[in-house]
Every structure is written in C-alpha cells, then in structure tokens.
Amino acid sequence: SMPPSAAIRLQEALGSSRGDRQPAARQTMRFVLVVLALAAGAAADLAALAPLVPEEHAPAVERSAARAAKASRLLADHGHLLPPVLRQKGQDLLNEHEFRLHVALDSANPGLALAAIEKKESGYLRAFQKLGGERAAAKAKKLPKDDERTKFRATRDVLLEATGIDAEEPVWGAPFRALEALFGEAHAPMEALGVSAKFFEDGRSLTKRYHVALQPPCDCWTFGREAVVEQAKSVAESLRAPPLVEAWLDSIAADDTGKLPSVGFGVSAEDGACKLYVLNYGGNELPPLPLLDSLPQTARKPDRASSVLVSVEWKFGDMKTQQMRQYSVEASADDVSVARQTQDERFDGDGLVAALDGAFEIKQSEDIAVTAPFQYDGDVAPVVAAPLSKSGLKLKPQDGNIDSNAEMDAKLAALLKDAAPGAEAWLERSRVVRHALSNVQFGDGFVTLYRHPTVFGFVDPSSAPQHLALRNAITKRAGASRRRLSGLTACDQAEEDFVDRVVWGHNEDDSTCKKDAEKSKNAGICPQSCQDDITCMIAACSDCALVDIVCDEQIDTTAYPKLATSQGLTYADLDLADVPADKKAQSPYGDSGLFDIMNTWGPEGCRYPYYGYLPDAPLCNECSSLAEAKEDVLNGLWDGPCNDDNPPTWDDDTNFATTPHTPATPANYPGCGCDCADFLRRDLSAACTATSCINVAQQYAPPNTKCDGSDVKWDTTAAGCTDLYGAGTQFDSTWSGDACLDSTGSTTVVQDASATCYQTQASTSETDLVDYKVNPKQCAIKPISAAAATGPAISAVLALVGAVALGP
C-alpha cells in the first residue's frame, strides 16, 4: 500500500480534495512523472490499491492492476528489442496509466472515470491483438537475447573476406544480392549467411562457397512469400537453373495456405555447383514440390520426418541436368553410436569420428541421400543413386557458445590435418562470419567444413528493415503478400499503412512522417508528410467503410475442437481466417476508429490541441457510429478533439498564462476547442430514432450469434437490441468536453457558436480529402528504393511492445 507520507504528497500534488477532478485533470505527462516519483514504490503496486477502495470499484481496479502488471512483464521480456528512447516511452505510458487510475478514484464520479480508463485499455488491447496478441508474445519470447550478436551484419566485406567472392560478381554474387534486396545493403543479420569449404585428400580445396537464407527456419523474420519467391527466382535465373528449380519455386508460390518453408541457396564458384534448399519447420508440411516423393530415403529413416531438408543441385550453365538430395538429421543428441555402426558404408574406419567426438562431443549425425543426375521434363522420376553418398556430424558448441572460437578451430585443424589439408588457413579466415563450426561432412576422399548459423532471431533495434522482417514473422502479417495478410478491407489496409508510416517509418521513399515528427523544430507541429498520411487513412475509412471486428471472449475449444491448440487465447488472438464465422463481423470504422488510432499512434504534434485531424463530416453517419463517437469523446482521457486543458508540455496550470512553454499552444487554449464544439453540436436526431440500436457490434453481427467479450459484446439470438438511442445521448462528461458545455440547472447544452473557442494551428485539408477519395492510388505504399535501403537506420519499435498492450 502507499506510505502515508507519499499519500499526502500525492494528494498535495493533485491539488484537490476528493470530488474535485479539475486540477487533477490538468496534470501533464511531465508532472505525472513527478507525482509518480514522489509516490515511489507505492503507485507501482496497483494490486495493493484494490482492498483500499470502495467495494463497488474494487473489480475495476483489480482488472486495471492485472493489465498493467502484464504490460510490465511484456516490457521486461521484450524491452531489449526496443531502442532506449522507445523503451522509456513504453514505461512512461505504464506510469501514466497508474497515475490516471489514482486520479479516477479521486474524482467526483469514480465509476464513470474507471469506465473511461477501461475504454482506454481496450484501445491498447485492440492494438495488441492487431499486432499478433498472445501468439506474437509467445513467438517473441523464444527470440534469443544477445546485444552483441544483434550488431553482426552479413555485409559485402564479410562475404569477400570469408570466401573471396565479390557481391557484384554477376553469377556468384547473385544469392547475396538477393539477400540485400530484401534487407537493404548492410542490414541483413549474420544469421542469413553461412560459409563452407571442401577439402580433398590430394590437397585440392574449394573455398569460394557460401549459403544464404532468404527465409529462415524460424518465426523470427520474413518478408513474405511473394518477396522471397521473387528474389529466389532472380537468383535461379542468374545461376541458370534447370526447369525443376523453377517448378519448385512455383509450387512454393502457389501454396498460399501453407506455412512458407525456409528457402535458401548455396553456391560453390570454383566447381560451378549450385543448390536450392527447402526446409519445413515447426511441424508444418512441405509444399507439394514436384518429384518430392521420388527423393531417396536416408539410411536411418524409413520415411521423411516432420522436419525435412531437401535440395536441387546443378552445375552452372547446365540447364537440363540436376540432382535431388534429402538430408536426414538424427533427432537424438547421442546418436554417434549409430553413426559408427554404419561407418563402413560411408568412409573407411571410425577413428576420425571417435576423435571428433572426444574433442568436441558430437551433437547429432546426419545422412545425405542423393539421386543420380537426371533431366526433368515434368514427369520423369529420377534414378536413385547410392543413398549414403555423404554423411555428416553436427558439432556441439563449446561451452554453449555459438560464436566462432579460435581454440576450437585449432583443435579441429589438428585432427583434420591429413583428411583436410589447408583447413587451418580457411578456419582462421572464415571466422569473420562469427559462427562456430557447425558441422563436418565426409565423402569419398573429401571433407567439408561448415560455418552455418544454428540460432536465429537476433534483432538489432537500430535496423528498421530487421524490425519490419521481425514484425512480419511474429504478427499476423506474414501471409501471402510481401508485407501483410491479404483479404483486409480497404480501411483496415489503410490503418496498417498509417501505422507503418508514422510508427515504424522503415521506408522514407514512401513517407518521411516518422523522421519529420521526431525533429525538435517540429515540436507541436504536424509535418505535411504526416498530414498527408492521416488524410489518406481518413479517405479510405470514410463513408461508413467497413473494418473487421472479432469477438474477444476466450475460445471455446469444445465448440471448436479444431482450435484446441489455442487453449487460453481469445478469438481476437487468432488470424482472421481462423476465426469461426459466428465470432467475427464487419462494421463501420467511424469517428471512434479515428480517435482510437490517433490517440494510440498519432505523432504528438498531430493530435489536439495542435492539429485538428477530425474532418468536417462524420466518417459514418449511421446512428450507432455517431452515438459511439460521442460517448468516446465525452468519456475520453484528456485526448481527442475535446482536449481542453492538457498540452503534453504543460507543467503548471497556475502559471500557464505567464510562463513560456514549448511548443506553443493555440490562442484561447486552455478552453473549448472549436472542433470539439462543432462535433458536440452534430444533430444525431437526423440519423437516430428512439428505437435505434447504438451498439455497433450488435447491429452488424451475424444473426443467431453471441459474443460476451470484455470489450466486444453482441447477442443476436434474442429479439432486438437492448442498447437503444431512446431520448438521445446525454452530455455526461467524465474527463473531456466540459469547457464546451454550459449548464443551467439540470440542462446541459453546447456553448453558443458565437462563443470563444481555440482553433488548432492546422487541420485536415477537406480539399485533399476529396482528392484522395477520388484518386486513392495517391495513397498507395511506394516500394523501397536501393538508396533508402542503404541509408541511415531509422529507429523502430517491436510491434508487440510498441502497442504497450494492457493485456487481460
């Protein structure tokens, strides 16, 4: 509980007795943090507050405390993925939430105030769920933490030093350039690159060899099926691949309902060898690749296991002949005994295997089965060659370290001095890729060494392309298209584009809003780039444009056994395609949607009192949408068009009129906003009757369905709607809009149009809005250019934590 002295200081800081909310409502973020500092250690434990409040308010306080605690855990678990300034912003939002809860309990009407806080929390929840929800949290939790490794990059210099291959080389640099096309130059993580070298007993060696993963075997980064296949086909063309390669890539492209497998290329410049690798992972099946069933079986697996690595191999320029391979990695870590039992079939004796096991411990063993060379014309099955043409051993990282290790390399070079002459020099040169020796393969008269990544998911907070790839992987956007799921409504798409532009800002060829809004000279100003982005979103979401809504109640796995693996989640946590038809609907976006996204994601200078983003006409003029928007404004939390006394940099309202502050607020502020007064004067009677339903979800939900979520509720199994317009909505304001209301006795009205109000310094251009509606192509996402990809990194936030979700 709060110490008595801290409680007294908090009460003094609020400057009010219980029942007077106005001075408290005028506190700003900076002052909020001062108050929280005074109450150090007390406000941090909201759970301890619940027993101290009146019984009727305890459930609401407990709910908010639980949500804040979960948000704190999310920030603690994933904060390492954030740039420091944004990590602090997340903490500030949590602090603000705690402060508002204390002020709500100290207000004249705690019940309404706590309901307003719940509404705000619901906005964060919706943002959280749109960005992946609990599934995204689970995926993000699996990502490794290593601040040093996040800075390692697969650069052209690294490639040249490790392999001697110039990335500009037309043929052998093609796989690496495809990686750059996805990430941008100098942004690809080191885990996307692996190198190898092949040593022969006669002293020859092949060291100009490398591998790139255009799609990794994990939910850690992706640019989507379309982009990966596009780049893979570009590589195949440069390497003059045979028809089977194109057929495999076409199959991957067409398998739009399945999981995108890992896709990569390997090349060996000195002997012209090229490979396309495809690997399924996470229990997902491989796409129906042509001739897949004709692959030879490996020695120890009668059929292909759930995780299968297959490849097509060809020689550069031979566009007719290819071979197919299947790789079998034994799941057991103590499988070296099995490897030794079949040594005679692989190579002479097991002395080297025993030596390697003694020096490093063999983590796993593998078999590689290969077909004979064959020509593919669409239906010719390949002839199976010896199934044990190669075998390999996966080495256990020393001391659990996945980084390259000079001591380990020296021990390995000593053991291989006869079997792999020249390995020592390559081991030293190739350490630049930073991977420890991952595996050794043996064949007839040769040994091949590999430095391939074994752990994926190191994300650099300073790399915008890496963040984009990570968000695509852990959220629900890694589907058919390059950047997001297909099938979104036009308004949902526009909202995602807006968040991409103003929050992540990864593509300055498309929008410079994020960069412009962060400039100190633009404090309190909404840059033109941001104004354009806001207007584009409004244009797409006007005229009662529909968006998807999903019931946020917990999944009933008895009613929906196919969702049994989603036990404990809500329907809102699922991909939209997986949500049962009776648990989702489409309803108008309306002004409420605009308030929600601007108050959550809008740049500071693009919100009230600085910028008037609310257009003259409602985004939807149906009764339920109009009533919902009015309620949201009056029960909002110091934001939206009725922000009348809370500029972000206002420290002390007592000295407001005489103390300069930056950025400057409009004339006649604090006070009633002109946009607020105009909004409250809207005549709902033209759209509403006494029997009009004002529950948007209820009005648009499928017939004979029911949802009892924490935020979304409907019941169309009963007769009619219970939330009716009746005699009209009232002007019961919890936090906002008071400055625009005049009360006489029991009657409250909006102030007269001739009364003084503050005008924002800029507002949404009605002319541009009409233009963008007529020609929506002006708002389409522009492709990223090479120049932008190689430019300075832009700060970005992991979507999961950026939402600062106050989860249930």
N, C-alpha and C positions, 0 to 999 in steps of 0.2 A: 504494500500500500504506500501511498505518498506520505513522506515525512511531514509532520505538522509545519515545520518552518518552510519547507518547499511549497506546501499548500497555501500558506499565507502569501508567499512571494508570487505564486501563480495568480491568486485572487487579486493582489495589488496590480500585477501586470495586466490582468484583464480589465482592470479599472471599472468593474461593475459589481453590483450585488446580484444575487440570483434573481432572475426575472428581467434584467435589463441586458439585452443582447447587443444593442447597437455599438457601444465602444468596442466590445469584443469582436464584432464582425468587421471592424475596421483595422484589425491587425493584418500585417502583410507577412510575406514569406520570411523576410529578414527578421522581423520582430517575432514571428513564430519560432524561429530557431533560437532566439534569445530566451524566450519563455521556456522552451524545452531544455535549454541549458541550465536555467535556474532550477527547474524541476528534475535535475539529473537523477537518473536511476528510478524515478517514480513513474513518470509518464511512459517509460519504456515497458512497463508491465501492465498492459491494459487488462489482462485477465484478472489481476488483483483488484481492479476497479469494480467489477460486476457485483460483488457482495455488498459494496458500499452505496449502490444506487437504489432508488425505489424499485420495488419488486416488479412493477409493470415494465420497467425499462431494462431489467437485467438480461433478458434474452437477446435484445438488440445489441447490448454492449458485449455480451459473450460472443455473438456472431462476428462483430467487428474485430474483437480481440483475436479470434481464431483466424480470421482472414489476414489480419496484419502479421500474425505470427508466421503463417505460411508464406506470405510475401517476403518476410525477413529471411526465411530459410532458403527461398529461391534465390534471393540476392546473395546469400552467403555461399550457396552451392555453385552459382554460375557467375558471380561477380568478376571472377578472373577473366572472363571473356569480354569485359567492358573496358573502354578507355576510362581512366580515372575520373575525368570530369562527368561522365555519364553515370558512372558507378555512384558518384556523390549525388547526382540528380535523383537517382533511384532512392537513395537513403533520405533525401530531402522530402520526397513525396510520402514516404512512410512517416516521417516526422510530422508532416502537415496533417496526415490522416489522424494521428494521435491527438494533435492539438485540436482539430475540429471536433473530435469526439468529446473532449473536455468542455469545449465551448457549447456544444449541443446540450450537454447535461446542465449547463449553467444558464441556458436560455429560458425565455418565457414559456415556450412550448416544447419541451424535450421530445415528446412523441413525434411531432412533425419534423423536428430537426434531425432525429435519428433516422427517420424515414428518408430524409433527403440524403443523409450520408450513405444509407443503403443503396439509394439510386446511383450515387457516385461510384460506389464499389461495384455495382452491376455493370457500369460502363467499363471499368477496368477488366472485369470478368469477361465481357464480350470481346474486348481487345485480346485478352489472353487466349480465349478459345479460338478466335480467328487465326491466331498465330500458332496454333497447334495444341494448346491446352496441356492436359496431363501427359499425352503421348510425347509432345515436344519436350516436356520436362524430363521424362524418362530417358529419352534419347540423349538429351544434353548432359544428363548425369553420367552417362557412360563415356563421355569425352575425356581424354587424358588431360592432366594438368602438368604443364612444364613450361614456365615462362621463357626459358632459354630456347627450347626447341621451336616455339612458335615463331621465332625470328629467322629460322633457317629457310632459305629460299632455293628453289630449283632454277638457277639463273643460267644464262648462256656461258658465263665464265666457269661455272661449276661443271657444266657439260663438257666444255673444251678441255679443262684440266683433267677431268676423270677419264675421258675417252679419246681426246684428240679430235673430236668431231665439232666442226663449226655449225652452229644452228642455222646459218644462212646457206649451208650446202643444200642444193636443190633436192637431192634424194634423201640422204641420210639425216638431214636436219628436219625433215617433214614431220615426224611424230612430235618432236619438241615444239615446233612452231604451232602445231595443233593445240598443245597444252597452253601455250601463250595466248592463242586466240580465245580460249575460254577464260583464263585468269587475267590476261594482260601481262606485259613483259615485267619480270622481276616480282610477280605476285604469287606464282604457283608455289605451294608448300613443298618442302623437300620430299614429303611422303609420296608425291606424284612421280618421283624419278627413282629408278634403280639402275645399277650398272653391273656388268658381269665380264668375265674373261675366261677364255677356253685355252687350256694348255695341253700340248701334246708331248708324248714321251720322247719324240725326236727333237724337241727343243723349239718347235714352232709354237706360236701363240696368236690368238685373236683377241685383241683388247679394245677394238672400236665397237663396243656393244653397249646398248642401253635399252631400257624399257620405260614407257610412260603409262600411267593410268589416267585415261580420260574420264573414267568413272571408277571410284574406289570401291572395294568390297565392304562397305560400311555405310551407315546413315550419318555421315559426317560432313560430306559436301557433294554437291551435284549442281550441274547447270541444266538438267532436264534431258529427257530422251531426244528431243528434236536437235538440240545443240550438240549433244555427244555424238549422235549418228552423223550429223552434218560434218563434224570435224573428222570423224573416223573415215568417212567416205573420201574426204580430201586427202587423208594420209594414204588410203588404199590406191587412189589414183596416182599419187606421187611415187609410190612403190611399185606401180604397175602390177597390181594384184590380179590373180586369176578370178574367174567368174564365181567360184564358191565363196570368196570373201564378200563380194557384193551381195550374194544371196543371203549370207548370214546377217549382214548389216540390214538388209531389207526386212528380214524376219524380226530383228530386234526393234526396228522402227515400227513395224506393224503390230507388235504385241503390246498394244496400248493399255491393256487392262492388267498386265502382269507387272512385276517388280523389275525395274531397269537393272540388269546384271552389271557386274564390273566389266569394263571394256578397256583393253589396253593393246599397245603394240610394242613389239621388240624387234630390234634390227641389229645385224652384225655386218658392218660395212666391208670388212676385208674379204669375206666369202660370199657376200650378197644375200645372206639369209634374212628372211622377213617372217614375222609371225603376227597374227591377230589372236589375242587371248580373250576368252569369255568365261566368266566365273559367276555362278549364282551364290547367294549367301543369305543368311537369316532365315533359312527354311523355305525360301521361295524357289519355284521351279525355273529351270532354264526356259527361254523361249523355244518354240518348235524349230530349231535350226535344221536346215537341210542336211541329210545324211547323219544326223546325230545318232540314230540307232545303229549306224554302221560302224561306229567307233569301236575299236578293240577293247576288251576288258583288261584291266591290270591284274597282276598276279594274285593279289590277296582280296579282291572284291569281286564276287560273282555278278554283281550289278552295280550300277552307279549309285553312290551315296547321295544324301541330300545336298551336299556341297560338292560341286563338280567343276573342275577346271579343264577346259577343252581349248584346242587351238587349231588353226590352219597355218601351215608353213609352206613357203615357196621361195624360190630364188628370184631375185630382182630381174625383171625383164622376161621371165618365163611365165607368160600369161595363160598358159594352158595346164601346166602340171603343178600339183600341190600334194601335200601330205596332211593327215589329221593326227592329232595327238590327244590322249587323255592322261591326266595326271592324277594319281591317287596318293593322298597324304594320309597315313595311318593316324587315326584319332588318338591312339594310346601313346603316352609320352615315354613308356618303357618298351617301345617296340623294337629296340635294336636287336633283341634276340631273334625276332622274326626275320629281320634283315640279314642276320648272319646265317640263318638256316637256308637261305636261298642264294647265298653268295656265289656258288659255283655257276649259277645261271647268269650272273651279272658280270662278274670280273673275277680274276684269279685270287683266291685266298681272302681271308677277312682280317689280315694283320693290320691294314691301314684303318679299317673300320674300328677295330679294337683300340688302336692308338688314338683315334679321334674321340672315341667315347671316353677314354681315360683322361684325355686332356680337357675336354670341353663338356662332356655329357651330351649324348645325342637326344635331342628333344623329340624328334619324330623321324620316321623314314618314309620314303616315297618311291613309287614306281611310275615310270612313264612308258605307256604303250603307244605305238605309232603304226600307221598304215604304210604300205608301200606307196611310192609315187603313183598318182593316177590323174587322169583327165576327167573333168566334170562337164557333163552336158545336160545336167538337170535331173538325171535319174540313175546314173551309173554308180553302183556301190563300190567303194574302194576295196582293194585286196589287203588283207591284214598281214602285216609283217610280224617279225618276232615280237611278242608282247613285252619282253623285258629288254628292250634295246638300250634303256638307260635306267639307272637307279640313283637315288639321292638320299642325303641325310640332312635334316634340319638341325642346326646347332643351337644349343641353349645359350641365351645371352649371359655373359659373365657378370655375376653379382646383380642380375636383373637389369643390367644397363643395355639399352637398345642403341646407344651411341657407339661409334667406331672406337676401337680400343687397340692402341699400338702394341701392348703386351700380348694380347690375344692373337693379333696378326702375326707377330714374330714367332709365337709357338706354332701357329698353323703353317707358316712358311717353312719352318724347320722340318715338320712332319711331311710336307709335300715336296721337299727339295728334289726327290728323284721322280715322283709321279708328275710334278708340275714345275719344270724348270722355268725360272723367270717370274714366279708368283710373288716373290718378295717385293720386287720393284712395283708391281701392279697394286699390291696391297697397300703400299705406302702412298702411291699417287691417288688411289681411289678413295682414300679416307675423306676427301673433300666433300663427298655426298653425306657424310655423317652417320650412315647406317652401319651397324655392326655386321660382320659376316653372317649372313642368314642361312645359307645352305651350300652344300657341295654336291655336285652330280658326277657320276662316274660312267664311263662308256668304254668302248673298245679302244684302248690306247690313249685316252684323254681324261682330263679332269676339268670341270667347270666350276668356278667360284662365283658367288653372287653376293652383292650388297643390295638387297631389296628391303623395302620398308616392311616392318612387321606390326607396327602400331600406327593407326591413322586417327586424325581428328585434332591435331594441334592447330589452333586458330589464333591468328595474330589480330588483336583488337585494332591495330592501326591499318589493316588492309581491308578496304571496302570490298574488293572482289571476293576475298575469302569469306567475309561475312555474308555476302549475297549467296555464295555457294552453300554455306552452313545453314542459312535460313531456309533455303530451298530444301535441304535434306531433312531438317528436324521439324519443320512445319508441314502443313498440308498442301504445299505448292509444288512438290516435286513429281508432277504427273506428266501428262503428255507433252506439254509445251515447254518452251525454253525457260519461262520464269514463273509460271503459276498453273494451277489446275484449269483445265478447260471447263466450259459449261457455266461459268459465272454469269450473272446478269450484268447488263451494261453498267449499272450503278455500282454493284459490288466490285466490278473490274476497275471503275474509276476511283473508288475508295482505296483499293490496293495500290493503284498508280500514285495516288496522292501520298500515301504513307511511304512508298518507295522514294518519292521525290523529296519530301520535307524531313523525313526521319533518317533514312539510310543514305540518300544522296550519292549513290555509287556511280551515277552516270551524268557527268556535267554537260555532255552533249545534249542530253535530254532536258535537264533542269539544273539551275545553279541555286535553287531556293535555299537548300541547307547551308551552303557556303555563304551566301549573301546574308542570311538571317543571323549567322554567327559573328559577323563583322561588328566590332564595337561601335562603329559610326552608325549602324542601323538599329541601335537600341531604341525601342519604342516605335520603330518604323517597320511596315510590312513591305519588303522589297517587291519590285514589279514582278520578278520571277515567281515569287510566292503568290502574289495576287493572281497571276495567270493560272497557277496550279489550282488554287482554290476555285476560281471561276470555272475551270474545266470540270472539276468534280461536281460543282453545283449544276452545271449544264447537263451532265449525264444523269443526275439524280433528281431533276425537276419533273414536273408534270406527273406526279404520283408514280415515278419509276419504282420498280419492284426490287426488293432485295430478299435474300434467303433468311428465314428465321428458323431456328431449331430449338426444340424443347430442351431445357437444361435440367430435367429431372434425371435421377440415376437410372441407368439401363436395367431393364427387367430381362435378365438372361433366361428366365423361364419362358417368357412370352416370345423371346427372340433368341433361341438356342445358338444360332449362327454367330451371335455376339458374345458367346461365353468367354472368349479371351479378353473381353473388355470389362470384366467384372470390376465394379467400383468406380467406373467412369460414368460421365453423363453422355446423353446423346449429342450434346454440343461439342464433346471432345472428339467425335468421330469425323472422318472425312465425310463430306456431304453425300457422296454416292453410297456410303454405307449406312446412312440414317434411314430407318424404316419410314415408309411413305406417310404413316399416320403420326409421325413425330416431327414433321417439318412442314413449312409452308412458305409462301412468298407474300410479302406485304409491302406497302409503300414506305419509302425511306423517310420522307417528310422532313420537317424542320428539326424534329428531335434527333434524327440521324446526323444532321449537320452540326447541331450543338454538341452531340456526343463526340464526334471525331475531332472537331476543332478544339474542344476543351481538353481532350486527351493528347492530341498530336500536333495541334496548330502551333507554329512558332509564336513566341511571346508577343512580338510586335504585330502579329496578325490576329490578335484577339482584342476584345474590348478591354479598356476604353480606347485603344489606339486605332484599331482597324474595324470598320463595320462590314463584316462578311455576310450579314443577313441580307438577302435580296429583298426588293420591294414586295414581290408576290410570294405567297407560301409555296414551298416545294410540293405540297399536296394540299388541295382544298377540300378534301373529304373530312367529314365531321370528326372521325376518330383520330385522324392525324393532327387536325387543328387543336383538338382538346388535349391530346397528349403533349404537344409542343408547349401549350400554355402552362400546363401543370409543371412541365420540366423547367421552364423559365422561372416560375414563381417559387419552386422548391429547389432551385439550383443552389450551388455552393459558391457564391461570390464570383461566378463566372458567367459567360454567355452575354447576350445583348443587354441584360439588366444589371450588369456590373456597375454599381453606382458609387462605390467608395473603397475600392481595393486595388489600386495600382501596384504592380509587383515590387516597386522600389520605394513605396511609401512607408517610412519608418515611424512616423509620429503624427497622427492626425491633428493633434493640438497645434503643432507648428506648421501645418501643411501650407497655410496661406502665405507664410512669410519665409519659409525655408526652401531654398532652391533644391530641386531634385532632378535626377536624370533617370530615364528620359522624361521629357516634358509631357504633361498630360494636357488634354484639350481644355479650352476655356469652358467655364461653368462646371468643371469637374472638381470635387465630387458633387454628384447630384443626378438628376434624372437624365438618362440617355435618350436622345431623340429616337433612335431605333427601338429602344425599349417601349417608349410611349406609343409609337406607331404600331408596334407589334401587339401591345395590350389592347389597342383600340380596334383590332380586327373584329369584324362582326361575324361571330360564329353562327348567328341565327339563320344566315343565308344557306348554310350547309347542314345545320342541325335542327332536329325536332326533338320534342320531349322523349320520344322513344328511340332516338338514335343511339347505337352502340358506340361507346367511346373506348372499348378495349380493342386495339388494333389487331392483336393476335387472334382474339375471339372472332373478329369479323372475317378474317382471311384463312382461318384454319380449315383443314379438310372436314367434311361432315362426319358425324358419329365418331369423333376422336376426342381425346382428353390429354391435357398436359398439366402437371402440377409441379412445375419447376420453381426455383427460388426467385427467378426474375421473369420467366415467360410462363403465362398461365392461359389456358383456354379449356372450355368444355362444350363441345358441340353435340354431346349426347343428350343433353337436356333441352327443353323447349326455350329458345330465345336467349337473349343476352341479359345479364343481371347488372352490368355497368352501363347505365343509361345517362343520357345528357340531362334529362329532366328539365328543371327550371333554368339550367345554364350553369356553367362553371363559375366559381366564385373567385374573388381576389384575395385568397388566403395565402399570404407570402410568408415563407419560412425564413429565407435569407435575402432574397433579391427582389428588386422592383419597388420597394417601399417609397423610394424617392419620387416615383412617378404616380403614386396613388394619393388621393385626397379622401379623407374620411370625415363624414358628418354623421354623428350618432352611429347607427348600425349600418349605414350605407357607405360603401367604398366605391369610388369611381376613378378612372384615369384622369390625370390632370388635363386641363384645357389645352387645346392645340396651340393657343397663344402663349402658354407659359414657357418659361425659360428651360432649355434643355441643352445638354452638351452634344456637340457634333463631333464624330470621330474625324481624325485628320485625313483619312482616306476611306473609301468603301468600295464594295464590289461594283464594277462597271456594268450597268444594265445593258449598254450597247455591246460590250464584249460578250455578255451572257447570251444575248440573242444571236450574235455571230457564231459562237461556239455551238449553240444548239443546231443551227442551220448547217454548219460545217464541222462536225465532230472530229474529222481527220486531223484538224489542227492540234488536237489534244492527245493524239496517239503517241505512245512511247517511241522515242527515237533510238536507233541502235547505237551502241557504244562504239566509238572510233578507236583506232590504234593509238592516236595521240592521247585520248583520255585514259586509255588503259595504262599507258606508261607514265602518266602524270603523277603528281604527289598523291599519296594516300589520303582518303577522306575518312574522318572519324565515323564509326558506325556502332550501333548497339545491337547485341544479340536480341532478336525479336522477343524471345521468351521473357527476358528480364526487362527489356525496354518497356514492355507493357506495364511493368510494376503491378502485376495482377494481384489483386487481393482475393485469392482463391478461396473456395469454400472449405 
